[in-house]
């Protein structure tokens, strides 16, 4: 992820609340982040009904918002932060695993360390319309 103009950072309960809302909407079959270990298992692998690779990048570029959340794929409640920015990441130069989504949770983009093979992945909220 390139250097972004971070407007704010959510910590503790505030970050956990956003992360669990994301989990409920985009991975409703999961109830916890506890089984995900950085470098061994991936939250982005649990996304359903998504577009991927070039199609995902096209979908991502066509969606705009005033602000975006950036959440690590290996989010640990109470430990990790979620960043807020008004600039959408334009790629994944360092092959990190992270999610970008607007504050209204209408969609989510998962960038992966395997972008080009198994990602990125773009998914819309079930009530997107």
Secondary structure, DSSP 8 states (H G I E B T S, - for coil): -----EEEEE-HHHHHHHHHHHHHHH-TT---STT--TTT--GGGG--SEEEHHHHHHHHHT---S-EEEEETT--TTT--EEEESS-----TT---EEEEETT-SEEEEE-TTTTTS--EEEE-TT--
